[in-house]
Amino acid sequence: MSRLTASWTGQNVANSMTGFGRGEANGNGCHFTVELKSVNHRFLEVKVRLPKNYGIFEDRIRKIIQQNVRRGRVEVYLNITETEERKRLVKVDKDLALSYDKTLKELAAVLDTVYQADIFNLASLPEVLVIEEPEIDLESIWEVCSQALVPALDDLRAMRRTEGGKLAEDILSRLDLLAAEIAQIAARSDQVVIDYQNRLKERLQVLIGEAVVDEARMANEVAIFAERASITEELVRLDSHLRQCRSAFKSDDVLGRKLDFMIQEMNREINTIGSKANDLAISQAVVMLKSELEKVREQIQNVE
């Protein structure tokens, strides 16, 4: 039972929200089968489907799932099959049978017809004979049910962990690609100002010919351009976001939502770089960054 009530411990790896688990157990004259299926969901949603008369287990099962799964839509199916014949009793409602008999006699008198009592006909009337089911010890049933829930949860978590490991590997590799592309943009950003200065000087030479270029005026124009086109702050924030994304895989936070937020912030910085850079090479790099970032975002939708 301790395995069922243990709280989430966290792993230094992503967990997928997709998984399946199955467990079986026998006891109390029944065979118990538990199946767990989980898919993507923004939050944690647990749907429990139980046989009639076992609704008391729903809150217990839901609580256990909530202690072991942090995000996703989890469907729980519990099936109970009797393996031993249960002793059933037939109860006779004597008062009801006598009431039927009396009423039928009165009806026969009103209709002026002969009434002949028939024990079999009386017994077939509604609720004269009632089958009593043996009392179910729900606590002992729950003990066996929980034995089936344990391996189902183990299977579910193992599958989610395996799939999550693959997701983590893919996401981290894409983050490396983003970092490499951002490094190239950073290296190119200084050259953008130099190229602008050279172009400005060439234009002035064309316009004024042999006249002396006002170096102070040109330096001022270059300084204004450099300030307007500077992407240093955006690059610093991007680097910070990338570091936080990587460190998130080693934390016990809800990884998927945190990564989703960081990707939104990175996308905002990249858009700003694209609008400020005024450089073909950087613009092309921005397109590649946005494409790769979208792939990361799609993968994150599967992360718990």
N, C-alpha and C positions, 0 to 999 in steps of 0.2 A: 504493500500500500504506500510506502514512503516514496516509491518511484512515481506514483501518480500525483502526489501532492507537492512534490519538489518544485520550487519556483524556477523561473528562467535563469540560467547561469551565464548565458552569453558566450559567444565564440569569436575568435579573431578571424572571422570569415563571413561572407554574406550568406544569407539563407534565402532560397527561392520561396515564393509564395505558392508554388505548384508542387503537389505531392499526393501520395496515396499510401494508406496503411491499412492492414487487415490483421485481426486477431481473433482467436477462437479459444473457447474454454468449455469444459463439461462439469456439471454439478447440479445437485438438487433435481435430478431427473430431467435436465434440460441441456441442450446444446446452444451455446451463445456464440454469435458471430457479430463482430464489430468492424465496420468499414468506415474509414475516414478519407474524405476527398477535399483537397484545398486548391483554390485558384486565386488569381489576383483580386485584390480589393483595396480600396484606399485605406480602410480601417480594418478592424477585426470584426467579423460577423460570423456567428455560429448558428447553424441550423441543425436541430436535433430531431430525428424521426424515430419514434419508438412504437412498439406494439401497444395495443389497447391494454389498459390496466397498469402500465408501467410508466406513466407520466411523471411519477414521483422522482424518477431518475434524471429527468431533464436538467434540473438546476445543478445537480451534482456533476453531470457530464460536462455541462457548459462551463462550470467553474474550473474543472480540470483542464479543459482545452484552453481557457483564458490564461491559466498558469504556465502553459507550455508553448503557446503560439501567440505571437504578438501582432501579426497583421495577416490579412487574407480572409477569404470567405471559406469557412470550413463546414462541410456537411457531414453529419454523423448518422450512420445507419446501424440500428441495433435489431438483430433478428434473433428470436428465441424459438427453438423447436423442441417439443417434448420428446424425450427418449424413453421415458417410462410411463406406463399407464397410470394416471392419477385416479385415486379412489373417489368416485362420485356417488352421491346419495340422492334418492328421490324423496321429496317431501310432499305430503298430502295436506291440502288445505281442507280439512273436514268441514269447517263451518261454511266455507264457500260451496262445497259439494252439496251440503244439506240445503243451502239457500237456493241453489240451482234446482234441486229436486222439488222443493216447495213451490217455487215459482212456476215450474213446468206443470205441476199438478193444478195450480190455480188457472193457468192458461188453458189446460185441457178442459177444465170445468166451464170456462167461459165459452170455449169453442164447442162444448157439448160433444167431446170425443173421448175415447178411452185413452188413459195414460198408463203406460207400462214402463216402470223404472228399468233402466239398462245401465249396469255398472260401467261398462266399457264406453258407452256414449257419454256418461257423466264425466268419466275420467278424461275424455278428449276435449272437454270444454275448457276455455281459456283459464289458465292459472290454477286449475284444480291440482294438477301434478306439476311440481317445479323441481328441476334438477339443481342441486346444490353443489357448487364447485368447492373443492377443499380450500381452506384458508391458506393464502400464500404468505410465507415468511419473507417479506420484501428485503429485510436486512441480509438474510443469508443468500437471497437471489443477487443482491448487489455485490456481495463478496465475489461471487463467481463472475458476474458481469465485469467487474473491475479487472479481473484476471485476463479477460479478453481485450479490455481497453489498453492495457499496458503494452503488449506487442504491437497493437495497431498504432499507438502513439510513437513507439520506437521506430517503426517502419516509416511513418509519415515524416518524422523529424530527420531521419537518415536520408530519405529521398530529397527533402528540401535542402539539407546541408550539402548533399552531393551536387545538386543542380546549382545551388548558391555558390559553391566553389568554382564552378565553370563560369558563372556570371561574373564573379569577382575577378577571375583571371582575365576575362575579356575586357571588363571595364578598366582595370588597372593598365592593361596594355594600351588601351585607347587614350587613357590619361597621359601615358608616356608619349604617345604621338602628338597629343595636344601640347605638351610641354616642349617638345622639340620644335614644333611649328611656332610656338610663342617665342622661343629663344631666337629663331630666325627673324621674327618680326622685330624683336628688341635690337638685334644686331643691325637690322636695316634702318631702324628709326633714326639713328644718328646721321646716316648717309642721306636721308631725305632732306634735311636742312642744308647740307653741303650741296646737293644737287639743285635745290631751289636757288641758293646763292649763285651758283654757276650759271643757271638759266637766266637769272635776273641780270647778271653782269653782261651776258651775251646780248640780251634784249636792249640794254642801255647802250651798248656799243653800236648796235645797229641803228638806234635812234639818234644818238649824238655824234656818231662817227669818231673823229679824232679828238673830240673834246675830252677834258679830264672828268672822270667819274667822281662824283661826290661820295667819297668812301664813308663818311659819317652818315649821310642819308641812306646809303645802301645798307650799312650795318644796322641802322634802325629798322628798316623794312624787314631785314632778315630776322631780327630779334622778335618783331611782331609776329612774323610767320612761325618762328620756332615755338613761341608761346602758344599760339593758336593750334598748331599741329602736334604739340607735345602729347605723347601717349604714355608717359612714364608712370603716372598714377594708375592708369588702367592696367599696365603691365605688372605693376607691383601687386595690385589687388588680384589679378589673375593668378599670379604665382601663389598668393596666399590661399586662394580658393582651391587650387590644385593640391596644396599641402593638406588642407582640411579634408578634402575628399579622400586622400590616401589614409590619413590618420583615422578617418571615420570607420575604416574596416577593422581597426583595432580597438574600437570602443564598444560599449554595451548599449549604445543608443539605438533607437529605431532607425536603422541604416537607410532604408529606402526613402523615407520622407526627408531626411537630412540631405542626402545626395541630390534629391530632386530640387530642393531649395538652392543648393550650391550651383547646380547646373543652370538654373534660371539666372543667378547672379553672374555667372561666367558669360552667359549669352548676352546679358546687358552690357558687360564690359567690351565684349567683342564687337557688338554693334557700334559702340562709341568709338572704338578704334577705327572701324571701317569708315565712319563719318568724318573723322578728324585727320586721318593719315595723309590723304591727298597724294597717294603713291600707288602706281599700278601693281607693283610686286606685293605690297602689303594688302591691297584690296583682293588680290588673288589668294593670298594666304588666309584672309578673313573668310572667304568663301569655303576654303578647305576646312577651316576651324569650325564653321557653323555646320557643315556637313557631318564632320566627325562628332561634334557635340550632340547632334540629333541622334546619332547612333547610340551614344552613351545614354541619352535620355530614354530611348526606347528600351534599352536593357535594364535601366533602373526601375522601370515600371514593373519588372518581375521580382524586384528585391524586397524582402520583408522589411 
